[in-house]
Amino acid sequence: MVVTALVTTAAATTYATIEANNRAREQRKQQEKALEQQRIANQQAKETAEAEAQRADIAYNQANQQQPEVQAIVSRSEEAANQGPAATVLTGGDNMVNPVAQAVAKGKSKKGGGRGDASGGSLLTGQVGVDPSALNLGGNSLLGN
């Protein structure tokens, strides 16, 4: 009888150990499954946050678009055209235009035989053209003296 009791106790202990191991394995599987689900949820939350941040940046940029100041640009261009090398009879510049060209532009007649000047120059550098001193770009240029 003692042997039967020992065998029964051993079998019960073995069975209890096997069941405890099975439960431990099952709990481990459930923990790993929960951990994997948490990783997936974290990844989705990260992707959602990044997408939302990008949408917020786009919305901010759309709301705060900078427009060019067209009137200021045009004004600066007009001022530059009236001064310096860009000045012409048409823009009303006085500094870089041949005085004879200004006289012709104001309705005075020019001297010469219809060639554009009376001095033998070209239309560019003659009496109605650009002042030759304004064309002096230096000795290293094809256009220079």
DSSP file (Angstrom, degrees, kcal/mol; ACC not computed):
  #  RESIDUE AA STRUCTURE BP1 BP2  ACC     N-H-->O    O-->H-N    N-H-->O    O-->H-N    TCO  KAPPA ALPHA  PHI   PSI    X-CA   Y-CA   Z-CA
    1    1 A M     >        0   0    0      0, 0.0     4,-2.6     0, 0.0     5,-0.2   0.000 360.0 360.0 360.0 -38.5    0.0    0.0    0.0
    2    2 A V  H  >  +     0   0    0      1,-0.2     4,-2.6     2,-0.2     5,-0.2   0.902 360.0  51.7 -62.3 -38.6    2.8    2.3    0.8
    3    3 A V  H  > S+     0   0    0      2,-0.2     4,-2.8     1,-0.2    -1,-0.2   0.917 109.3  49.4 -64.9 -42.6    4.2    1.7   -2.7
    4    4 A T  H  > S+     0   0    0      1,-0.2     4,-2.5     2,-0.2    -1,-0.2   0.894 111.4  49.3 -64.0 -39.3    0.8    2.5   -4.2
    5    5 A A  H  X S+     0   0    0     -4,-2.6     4,-2.5     2,-0.2    -2,-0.2   0.902 112.2  48.2 -67.7 -39.8    0.7    5.7   -2.2
    6    6 A L  H  X S+     0   0    0     -4,-2.6     4,-2.7     2,-0.2    -2,-0.2   0.917 112.8  47.4 -66.0 -42.5    4.2    6.6   -3.3
    7    7 A V  H  X S+     0   0    0     -4,-2.8     4,-2.8     2,-0.2    -2,-0.2   0.911 113.7  48.3 -64.9 -42.0    3.4    5.9   -7.0
    8    8 A T  H  X S+     0   0    0     -4,-2.5     4,-2.6    -5,-0.2    -2,-0.2   0.911 113.3  47.2 -65.5 -41.9    0.2    7.8   -6.8
    9    9 A T  H  X S+     0   0    0     -4,-2.5     4,-2.6     2,-0.2    -2,-0.2   0.910 113.2  48.6 -65.5 -41.7    1.9   10.7   -5.1
   10   10 A A  H  X S+     0   0    0     -4,-2.7     4,-2.7     2,-0.2    -2,-0.2   0.910 113.0  47.8 -64.1 -42.8    4.8   10.6   -7.7
   11   11 A A  H  X S+     0   0    0     -4,-2.8     4,-2.8     2,-0.2    -2,-0.2   0.911 113.0  48.2 -65.6 -41.4    2.2   10.5  -10.5
   12   12 A A  H  X S+     0   0    0     -4,-2.6     4,-2.6     2,-0.2    -2,-0.2   0.906 113.1  47.8 -65.1 -41.3    0.3   13.4   -9.0
   13   13 A T  H  X S+     0   0    0     -4,-2.6     4,-2.5     2,-0.2    -2,-0.2   0.916 113.2  48.0 -65.0 -43.0    3.5   15.4   -8.5
   14   14 A T  H  X S+     0   0    0     -4,-2.7     4,-2.6     2,-0.2    -2,-0.2   0.928 113.0  48.4 -62.6 -45.0    4.6   14.7  -12.1
   15   15 A Y  H  X S+     0   0    0     -4,-2.8     4,-2.6     1,-0.2    -2,-0.2   0.908 112.0  49.0 -62.1 -42.6    1.1   15.6  -13.4
   16   16 A A  H  X S+     0   0    0     -4,-2.6     4,-2.4     2,-0.2    -1,-0.2   0.887 111.6  49.5 -65.3 -39.2    1.1   18.9  -11.4
   17   17 A T  H  X S+     0   0    0     -4,-2.5     4,-2.4     2,-0.2    -2,-0.2   0.917 111.7  48.1 -65.5 -43.5    4.6   19.7  -12.6
   18   18 A I  H  X S+     0   0    0     -4,-2.6     4,-2.5     1,-0.2    -2,-0.2   0.918 113.0  48.3 -63.3 -43.5    3.6   19.1  -16.3
   19   19 A E  H  X S+     0   0    0     -4,-2.6     4,-2.7     2,-0.2    -2,-0.2   0.894 110.9  50.7 -64.0 -40.4    0.5   21.2  -15.8
   20   20 A A  H  X S+     0   0    0     -4,-2.4     4,-2.4     2,-0.2    -2,-0.2   0.907 111.4  48.4 -64.9 -40.7    2.5   24.0  -14.2
   21   21 A N  H  X S+     0   0    0     -4,-2.4     4,-2.6     2,-0.2    -2,-0.2   0.906 111.4  50.1 -64.7 -41.3    4.9   23.9  -17.1
   22   22 A N  H  X S+     0   0    0     -4,-2.5     4,-2.6     2,-0.2    -2,-0.2   0.921 111.8  47.5 -62.0 -44.5    2.1   23.9  -19.6
   23   23 A R  H  X S+     0   0    0     -4,-2.7     4,-2.7     2,-0.2    -2,-0.2   0.900 111.5  51.0 -64.0 -40.0    0.5   26.9  -17.9
   24   24 A A  H  X S+     0   0    0     -4,-2.4     4,-2.5     2,-0.2    -2,-0.2   0.915 111.3  47.9 -64.0 -42.9    3.9   28.7  -17.8
   25   25 A R  H  X S+     0   0    0     -4,-2.6     4,-2.5     2,-0.2    -2,-0.2   0.913 112.4  49.1 -61.7 -43.4    4.3   28.1  -21.5
   26   26 A E  H  X S+     0   0    0     -4,-2.6     4,-2.4     2,-0.2    -2,-0.2   0.909 111.7  48.3 -64.1 -42.8    0.8   29.3  -22.2
   27   27 A Q  H  X S+     0   0    0     -4,-2.7     4,-2.6     2,-0.2    -1,-0.2   0.905 111.2  51.1 -64.0 -40.5    1.4   32.5  -20.1
   28   28 A R  H  X S+     0   0    0     -4,-2.5     4,-2.7     2,-0.2    -2,-0.2   0.909 110.5  49.1 -62.4 -42.8    4.7   33.1  -21.9
   29   29 A K  H  X S+     0   0    0     -4,-2.5     4,-2.5     2,-0.2    -1,-0.2   0.908 111.8  48.8 -62.3 -42.1    3.0   32.7  -25.3
   30   30 A Q  H  X S+     0   0    0     -4,-2.4     4,-2.6     2,-0.2    -2,-0.2   0.900 111.8  49.2 -66.2 -39.0    0.3   35.2  -24.2
   31   31 A Q  H  X S+     0   0    0     -4,-2.6     4,-2.7     2,-0.2    -2,-0.2   0.917 112.0  48.0 -65.6 -42.7    2.9   37.6  -23.0
   32   32 A E  H  X S+     0   0    0     -4,-2.7     4,-2.4     2,-0.2    -2,-0.2   0.893 112.4  49.7 -64.3 -38.9    4.8   37.4  -26.3
   33   33 A K  H  X S+     0   0    0     -4,-2.5     4,-2.3     2,-0.2    -2,-0.2   0.921 112.3  47.0 -65.0 -43.8    1.6   37.9  -28.2
   34   34 A A  H  X S+     0   0    0     -4,-2.6     4,-2.2     1,-0.2    -2,-0.2   0.896 111.7  51.5 -64.7 -39.2    0.7   40.9  -26.1
   35   35 A L  H  X S+     0   0    0     -4,-2.7     4,-2.3     2,-0.2    -2,-0.2   0.908 110.1  48.6 -63.7 -42.2    4.2   42.3  -26.5
   36   36 A E  H  X S+     0   0    0     -4,-2.4     4,-2.4     2,-0.2    -2,-0.2   0.900 111.0  50.5 -63.4 -42.1    4.0   41.9  -30.3
   37   37 A Q  H  X S+     0   0    0     -4,-2.3     4,-2.5     1,-0.2    -1,-0.2   0.888 109.9  50.8 -63.5 -38.1    0.6   43.6  -30.3
   38   38 A Q  H  X S+     0   0    0     -4,-2.2     4,-2.6     2,-0.2    -2,-0.2   0.901 108.9  51.2 -65.9 -40.6    2.1   46.4  -28.3
   39   39 A R  H  X S+     0   0    0     -4,-2.3     4,-2.4     2,-0.2    -2,-0.2   0.919 111.6  47.7 -60.8 -44.0    5.0   46.7  -30.8
   40   40 A I  H  X S+     0   0    0     -4,-2.4     4,-2.5     2,-0.2    -2,-0.2   0.918 112.1  49.1 -63.4 -43.8    2.5   46.9  -33.7
   41   41 A A  H  X S+     0   0    0     -4,-2.5     4,-2.4     1,-0.2    -2,-0.2   0.900 111.3  50.1 -63.5 -40.4    0.4   49.5  -31.8
   42   42 A N  H  X S+     0   0    0     -4,-2.6     4,-2.3     2,-0.2    -2,-0.2   0.912 110.9  49.1 -63.8 -42.2    3.6   51.6  -31.1
   43   43 A Q  H  X S+     0   0    0     -4,-2.4     4,-2.5     2,-0.2    -2,-0.2   0.915 112.2  48.2 -63.3 -43.6    4.6   51.5  -34.7
   44   44 A Q  H  X S+     0   0    0     -4,-2.5     4,-2.5     1,-0.2    -1,-0.2   0.896 111.3  50.4 -64.4 -39.8    1.1   52.5  -35.9
   45   45 A A  H  X S+     0   0    0     -4,-2.4     4,-2.4     2,-0.2    -2,-0.2   0.898 110.6  49.8 -65.0 -39.5    1.1   55.4  -33.4
   46   46 A K  H  X S+     0   0    0     -4,-2.3     4,-2.5     2,-0.2    -2,-0.2   0.930 112.2  47.1 -63.7 -46.1    4.5   56.5  -34.6
   47   47 A E  H  X S+     0   0    0     -4,-2.5     4,-2.4     1,-0.2    -2,-0.2   0.898 112.9  49.5 -63.2 -40.5    3.4   56.5  -38.2
   48   48 A T  H  X S+     0   0    0     -4,-2.5     4,-2.4     2,-0.2    -1,-0.2   0.913 111.2  49.1 -64.5 -42.5    0.2   58.3  -37.3
   49   49 A A  H  X S+     0   0    0     -4,-2.4     4,-2.4     2,-0.2    -2,-0.2   0.905 111.9  48.5 -64.9 -41.6    2.2   61.0  -35.4
   50   50 A E  H  X S+     0   0    0     -4,-2.5     4,-2.3     2,-0.2    -2,-0.2   0.918 112.6  48.1 -64.6 -43.4    4.6   61.5  -38.3
   51   51 A A  H  X S+     0   0    0     -4,-2.4     4,-2.4     1,-0.2    -2,-0.2   0.898 112.4  49.1 -63.7 -40.4    1.8   61.8  -40.8
   52   52 A E  H  X S+     0   0    0     -4,-2.4     4,-2.4     2,-0.2    -2,-0.2   0.892 110.1  50.8 -67.1 -39.1    0.0   64.2  -38.6
   53   53 A A  H  X S+     0   0    0     -4,-2.4     4,-2.3     2,-0.2    -2,-0.2   0.903 110.7  49.2 -64.1 -40.7    3.1   66.3  -38.1
   54   54 A Q  H  X S+     0   0    0     -4,-2.3     4,-2.4     2,-0.2    -2,-0.2   0.921 111.2  49.0 -64.6 -43.1    3.6   66.4  -41.9
   55   55 A R  H  X S+     0   0    0     -4,-2.4     4,-2.6     1,-0.2    -2,-0.2   0.895 110.8  51.2 -62.2 -39.2    0.0   67.5  -42.4
   56   56 A A  H  X S+     0   0    0     -4,-2.4     4,-2.6     2,-0.2    -2,-0.2   0.903 109.5  50.0 -65.6 -40.5    0.5   70.2  -39.8
   57   57 A D  H  X S+     0   0    0     -4,-2.3     4,-2.8     2,-0.2    -2,-0.2   0.921 111.8  48.1 -62.7 -43.3    3.6   71.4  -41.5
   58   58 A I  H  X S+     0   0    0     -4,-2.4     4,-2.4     2,-0.2    -2,-0.2   0.926 112.8  47.9 -63.4 -44.6    1.8   71.6  -44.9
   59   59 A A  H  X S+     0   0    0     -4,-2.6     4,-2.2     2,-0.2    -2,-0.2   0.904 112.7  49.2 -63.3 -41.0   -1.2   73.4  -43.3
   60   60 A Y  H  X S+     0   0    0     -4,-2.6     4,-1.9     2,-0.2    -2,-0.2   0.933 111.8  48.2 -63.2 -45.8    1.2   75.9  -41.6
   61   61 A N  H  < S+     0   0    0     -4,-2.8    -2,-0.2     1,-0.2    -1,-0.2   0.878 111.9  49.8 -64.0 -37.5    3.1   76.5  -44.8
   62   62 A Q  H >< S+     0   0    0     -4,-2.4     3,-0.8     1,-0.2    -1,-0.2   0.889 112.5  47.4 -67.3 -38.0   -0.1   77.0  -46.7
   63   63 A A  H 3< S+     0   0    0     -4,-2.2    -2,-0.2     1,-0.2    -1,-0.2   0.802 117.9  41.7 -72.7 -28.1   -1.4   79.5  -44.1
   64   64 A N  T 3< S+     0   0    0     -4,-1.9    -1,-0.2    -5,-0.2    -2,-0.2  -0.174  77.2 155.9-115.0  39.3    1.9   81.4  -44.0
   65   65 A Q    <   -     0   0    0     -3,-0.8     2,-0.5     1,-0.1    -3,-0.1  -0.432  38.7-132.7 -66.5 137.4    2.8   81.6  -47.7
   66   66 A Q        -     0   0    0     -2,-0.1    -1,-0.1     0, 0.0    -2,-0.1  -0.815  17.0-154.3 -94.8 129.3    5.0   84.5  -48.5
   67   67 A Q        -     0   0    0     -2,-0.5     2,-0.1     1,-0.0     0, 0.0  -0.815  22.1-112.1-100.8 139.7    4.0   86.6  -51.5
   68   68 A P        -     0   0    0      0, 0.0     2,-1.6     0, 0.0     3,-0.2  -0.438  26.2-119.1 -68.9 145.8    6.6   88.5  -53.5
   69   69 A E     >  +     0   0    0      1,-0.2     4,-2.1    -2,-0.1     5,-0.2  -0.655  37.7 177.8 -85.6  85.5    6.2   92.3  -53.2
   70   70 A V  H  > S+     0   0    0     -2,-1.6     4,-2.8     1,-0.2     5,-0.2   0.889  75.2  53.4 -60.8 -43.5    5.6   92.9  -56.9
   71   71 A Q  H  > S+     0   0    0      1,-0.2     4,-2.4     2,-0.2    -1,-0.2   0.902 109.8  48.2 -61.3 -40.9    5.2   96.6  -56.6
   72   72 A A  H  > S+     0   0    0      2,-0.2     4,-2.5     1,-0.2    -1,-0.2   0.893 112.0  49.8 -67.0 -39.0    8.5   97.0  -54.7
   73   73 A I  H  X S+     0   0    0     -4,-2.1     4,-2.2     2,-0.2    -2,-0.2   0.932 112.9  46.1 -64.1 -46.3   10.3   94.9  -57.4
   74   74 A V  H  X S+     0   0    0     -4,-2.8     4,-2.6     1,-0.2    -2,-0.2   0.911 112.1  51.9 -63.2 -42.1    8.8   96.9  -60.2
   75   75 A S  H  X S+     0   0    0     -4,-2.4     4,-2.3    -5,-0.2    -2,-0.2   0.926 110.1  47.7 -61.8 -45.5    9.7  100.1  -58.4
   76   76 A R  H  X S+     0   0    0     -4,-2.5     4,-2.3     1,-0.2    -1,-0.2   0.887 112.1  50.8 -62.7 -38.5   13.3   99.1  -57.9
   77   77 A S  H  X S+     0   0    0     -4,-2.2     4,-2.0     2,-0.2    -2,-0.2   0.906 110.3  48.9 -65.9 -41.4   13.6   98.0  -61.6
   78   78 A E  H  X S+     0   0    0     -4,-2.6     4,-1.0     2,-0.2    -2,-0.2   0.902 111.8  49.1 -65.4 -40.0   12.2  101.4  -62.7
   79   79 A E  H  < S+     0   0    0     -4,-2.3     3,-0.4     1,-0.2     4,-0.3   0.910 111.4  49.3 -64.6 -41.7   14.6  103.3  -60.5
   80   80 A A  H >< S+     0   0    0     -4,-2.3     3,-1.0     1,-0.2     6,-0.4   0.855 107.2  55.6 -66.4 -34.2   17.5  101.2  -61.8
   81   81 A A  H 3< S+     0   0    0     -4,-2.0     7,-0.4     1,-0.2    -1,-0.2   0.752 105.6  52.5 -70.4 -23.0   16.5  101.8  -65.4
   82   82 A N  T 3< S+     0   0    0     -4,-1.0    12,-0.4    -3,-0.4     2,-0.3   0.458 111.2  51.9 -89.9  -1.3   16.6  105.6  -64.8
   83   83 A Q  S X  S-     0   0    0     -3,-1.0     3,-0.8    -4,-0.3     4,-0.2  -0.904  98.1  -4.6-132.8 158.6   20.1  105.5  -63.5
   84   84 A G  G >  S-     0   0    0     -2,-0.3     3,-1.9     1,-0.2    12,-0.2  -0.086 115.9 -18.2  63.8-154.5   23.5  104.2  -64.4
   85   85 A P  G 3  S+     0   0    0      0, 0.0    -1,-0.2     0, 0.0    -4,-0.1   0.688 131.8  61.7 -63.7 -19.9   24.3  102.1  -67.5
   86   86 A A  G <  S+     0   0    0     -3,-0.8    -2,-0.2    -6,-0.4     2,-0.1   0.592  78.6 111.3 -82.9  -8.8   20.7  101.1  -67.9
   87   87 A A    <   +     0   0    0     -3,-1.9     2,-0.3    -4,-0.2    -5,-0.2  -0.434  41.2 163.7 -70.5 136.3   19.6  104.7  -68.5
   88   88 A T     >> -     0   0    0     -7,-0.4     5,-1.8    -2,-0.1     4,-0.8  -0.831  54.8 -94.2-138.3 176.8   18.4  105.5  -72.0
   89   89 A V  T >45S+     0   0    0     -2,-0.3     3,-0.6     1,-0.2    -1,-0.1   0.886 124.7  54.8 -61.0 -37.9   16.4  108.2  -73.8
   90   90 A L  T 345S+     0   0    0      1,-0.2    -1,-0.2     2,-0.1    -3,-0.1   0.834 109.7  44.5 -68.1 -32.3   13.3  106.1  -73.3
   91   91 A T  T 345S-     0   0    0    -10,-0.2    -1,-0.2    -5,-0.1    -2,-0.2   0.518 112.9-116.3 -90.9  -3.9   13.7  105.8  -69.6
   92   92 A G  T <<5 +     0   0    0     -4,-0.8    -3,-0.2    -3,-0.6     2,-0.2   0.652  56.6 159.2  83.5  14.5   14.6  109.5  -69.2
   93   93 A G      < -     0   0    0     -5,-1.8    -1,-0.2   -12,-0.2   -10,-0.1  -0.491  23.1-171.8 -73.6 142.9   18.1  109.0  -67.9
   94   94 A D  S    S+     0   0    0    -12,-0.4     3,-0.3    -2,-0.2    -1,-0.1   0.690  70.5  64.2-103.9 -25.3   20.4  112.0  -68.2
   95   95 A N  S    S+     0   0    0      1,-0.2   -12,-0.1    -7,-0.1    -1,-0.0   0.874 108.2  31.1 -75.5 -39.1   23.8  110.6  -67.2
   96   96 A M  S    S+     0   0    0    -12,-0.2    35,-0.8     2,-0.1     2,-0.4   0.319  96.1  97.7-107.2   7.3   24.5  108.0  -69.9
   97   97 A V  B    S-A  130   0A   0     -3,-0.3    33,-0.1    33,-0.2    -9,-0.1  -0.787  77.8-110.7-105.3 140.9   22.8  109.4  -72.9
   98   98 A N     >  -     0   0    0     31,-0.8     4,-1.8    -2,-0.4     3,-0.4  -0.462  25.1-132.4 -62.3 131.5   24.4  111.5  -75.7
   99   99 A P  H  > S+     0   0    0      0, 0.0     4,-2.0     0, 0.0    -1,-0.1   0.842 107.3  55.1 -58.7 -33.9   23.1  115.1  -75.5
  100  100 A V  H  > S+     0   0    0      1,-0.2     4,-2.3     2,-0.2     5,-0.2   0.892 105.0  53.4 -66.1 -37.5   22.5  115.1  -79.2
  101  101 A A  H  > S+     0   0    0     -3,-0.4     4,-2.4    26,-0.4    -1,-0.2   0.886 108.1  50.4 -63.7 -37.7   20.3  112.0  -78.8
  102  102 A Q  H  X S+     0   0    0     -4,-1.8     4,-1.7     2,-0.2    -1,-0.2   0.894 108.3  52.3 -66.4 -38.3   18.3  113.8  -76.2
  103  103 A A  H  <>S+     0   0    0     -4,-2.0     5,-2.6     2,-0.2    -2,-0.2   0.912 111.3  46.6 -63.8 -41.5   17.8  116.8  -78.5
  104  104 A V  H ><5S+     0   0    0     -4,-2.3     3,-1.7     1,-0.2    -2,-0.2   0.911 110.5  53.2 -65.7 -41.4   16.5  114.5  -81.2
  105  105 A A  H 3<5S+     0   0    0     -4,-2.4    -1,-0.2     1,-0.3    -2,-0.2   0.804 105.4  55.0 -64.8 -27.9   14.3  112.7  -78.7
  106  106 A K  T 3<5S-     0   0    0     -4,-1.7    -1,-0.3    -5,-0.1    -2,-0.2   0.378 129.4 -94.3 -87.5   5.5   12.8  116.0  -77.7
  107  107 A G  T < 5S+     0   0    0     -3,-1.7    -3,-0.2     1,-0.3     2,-0.2   0.459  80.5 134.7 101.5   2.1   11.9  116.9  -81.2
  108  108 A K      < -     0   0    0     -5,-2.6    -1,-0.3    -6,-0.2     2,-0.2  -0.547  57.4-111.8 -81.1 150.6   14.9  118.9  -82.4
  109  109 A S        -     0   0    0     -2,-0.2     2,-0.2     1,-0.1    -1,-0.1  -0.492  27.0-134.7 -82.6 154.1   16.3  118.0  -85.8
  110  110 A K        -     0   0    0     -2,-0.2     2,-0.4    -6,-0.1     7,-0.1  -0.640  14.3-118.6-101.8 161.9   19.7  116.4  -86.2
  111  111 A K        +     0   0    0     -2,-0.2     2,-0.2     5,-0.1    16,-0.1  -0.778  65.8  71.6 -96.4 145.2   22.5  117.3  -88.5
  112  112 A G  S    S-     0   0    0     -2,-0.4     6,-0.2     6,-0.1    -2,-0.1  -0.668  86.2 -77.1 135.4 172.6   23.6  114.7  -91.0
  113  113 A G  S    S-     0   0    0      4,-0.5    -1,-0.1    -2,-0.2     5,-0.1  -0.101  77.8 -83.9 -98.8  35.3   22.7  112.9  -94.2
  114  114 A G  S    S+     0   0    0      1,-0.1     4,-0.1    -4,-0.0    -1,-0.1   0.584 101.5 114.0  79.4   8.5   20.2  110.4  -92.8
  115  115 A R  S    S-     0   0    0      2,-0.4     3,-0.1     7,-0.0    -1,-0.1   0.514  95.9 -99.6 -88.6  -3.6   22.9  108.0  -91.8
  116  116 A G  S    S+     0   0    0      1,-0.1    12,-0.9     7,-0.0     2,-0.3   0.146  96.4  29.3 106.0 -18.6   22.2  108.4  -88.1
  117  117 A D        -     0   0    0      9,-0.2    -4,-0.5    10,-0.2    -2,-0.4  -0.974  62.0-135.4-159.8 172.0   25.1  110.8  -87.4
  118  118 A A  S    S+     0   0    0     -2,-0.3    -6,-0.1    -6,-0.2    -1,-0.1   0.409  95.5  66.0-110.7  -1.9   27.2  113.5  -89.0
  119  119 A S  S    S-     0   0    0      3,-0.1    -1,-0.1     2,-0.0     3,-0.1   0.394 110.4-105.2-104.9   3.3   30.6  112.4  -87.7
  120  120 A G  S    S+     0   0    0      1,-0.2     6,-0.1    -3,-0.0    -2,-0.0   0.507  79.2 128.0  86.9   3.3   30.9  109.1  -89.5
  121  121 A G        -     0   0    0      1,-0.2    -1,-0.2     4,-0.1    -4,-0.1  -0.117  62.3 -94.2 -79.6-176.2   30.1  106.9  -86.4
  122  122 A S     >  -     0   0    0      4,-0.1     4,-2.1    -3,-0.1     7,-0.2  -0.367  38.6 -96.9 -91.5 176.2   27.5  104.2  -86.2
  123  123 A L  T  4 S+     0   0    0      1,-0.2     7,-0.1     2,-0.2    -1,-0.1   0.815 125.9  53.5 -61.2 -28.6   23.9  104.5  -85.1
  124  124 A L  T  4 S+     0   0    0      5,-0.2     6,-3.3     1,-0.2    -1,-0.2   0.915 124.2  21.1 -73.5 -42.4   25.2  103.3  -81.7
  125  125 A T  T  4 S+     0   0    0      4,-0.2    -2,-0.2     3,-0.0    -1,-0.2   0.372 102.5 100.3-111.5   4.8   28.0  105.8  -81.2
  126  126 A G  S >< S-     0   0    0     -4,-2.1     3,-1.1     5,-0.1    -9,-0.2   0.129  96.5 -69.9 -76.2-163.3   26.9  108.7  -83.5
  127  127 A Q  T 3  S+     0   0    0      1,-0.3   -26,-0.4   -16,-0.1   -10,-0.2   0.777 135.9  38.0 -64.6 -27.2   25.2  111.9  -82.6
  128  128 A V  T 3  S+     0   0    0    -12,-0.9    -1,-0.3   -28,-0.2   -11,-0.1   0.354 109.4  76.2-105.3   6.4   21.9  110.2  -81.7
  129  129 A G  S <  S-     0   0    0     -3,-1.1   -31,-0.8     1,-0.2   -28,-0.3  -0.013  95.7 -50.2 -98.1-155.5   23.5  107.1  -80.1
  130  130 A V  B     -A   97   0A   0     -6,-3.3    -1,-0.2   -33,-0.1   -33,-0.2  -0.556  63.9 -97.4 -81.4 143.4   25.1  106.3  -76.8
  131  131 A D    >>  -     0   0    0    -35,-0.8     3,-1.7    -2,-0.2     4,-0.5  -0.425  31.3-134.0 -58.6 125.1   27.9  108.6  -75.5
  132  132 A P  G >4 S+     0   0    0      0, 0.0     3,-1.1     0, 0.0     4,-0.3   0.786 102.9  62.7 -57.8 -28.1   31.1  106.8  -76.5
  133  133 A S  G >4 S+     0   0    0      1,-0.3     3,-0.8     2,-0.2    -2,-0.1   0.780  96.4  59.2 -68.6 -23.7   32.6  107.4  -73.0
  134  134 A A  G <4 S+     0   0    0     -3,-1.7    -1,-0.3     1,-0.2    -3,-0.1   0.691 100.3  57.2 -75.6 -16.6   29.8  105.2  -71.6
  135  135 A L  G << S+     0   0    0     -3,-1.1     2,-1.0    -4,-0.5    -1,-0.2   0.502  74.1 113.5 -91.2  -4.2   31.0  102.3  -73.8
  136  136 A N    <   +     0   0    0     -3,-0.8     8,-0.2    -4,-0.3     3,-0.1  -0.560  31.6 163.0 -72.8 103.2   34.5  102.3  -72.3
  137  137 A L        -     0   0    0     -2,-1.0    -1,-0.2     1,-0.4     3,-0.2   0.428  57.0 -84.2-101.6  -1.3   34.6   99.0  -70.5
  138  138 A G    >   -     0   0    0      1,-0.1     3,-1.1     5,-0.1    -1,-0.4  -0.386  45.5 -76.4 115.4 163.6   38.4   98.8  -70.2
  139  139 A G  T 3  S+     0   0    0      1,-0.2    -1,-0.1     6,-0.2     5,-0.0   0.617 119.2  64.7 -74.1 -12.8   41.2   97.6  -72.4
  140  140 A N  T 3  S+     0   0    0     -3,-0.2     2,-0.3     3,-0.0    -1,-0.2   0.413  88.8  82.5 -92.0   2.7   40.6   93.9  -71.9
  141  141 A S  S <  S-     0   0    0     -3,-1.1     3,-0.5     1,-0.1    -3,-0.1  -0.787  77.6-131.5-109.6 149.9   37.2   93.8  -73.5
  142  142 A L  S    S+     0   0    0     -2,-0.3    -1,-0.1     1,-0.2    -4,-0.0   0.809 114.2  47.8 -64.2 -29.7   36.3   93.6  -77.2
  143  143 A L  S    S+     0   0    0     -6,-0.0    -1,-0.2     2,-0.0    -5,-0.1   0.609  99.8  89.0 -85.3 -12.3   34.0   96.5  -76.7
  144  144 A G              0   0    0     -3,-0.5    -5,-0.1    -8,-0.2    -8,-0.1  -0.225 360.0 360.0 -81.3 173.1   36.6   98.6  -74.8
  145  145 A N              0   0    0     -2,-0.0    -6,-0.2     0, 0.0    -1,-0.1   0.444 360.0 360.0 -82.7 360.0   39.1  101.0  -76.2
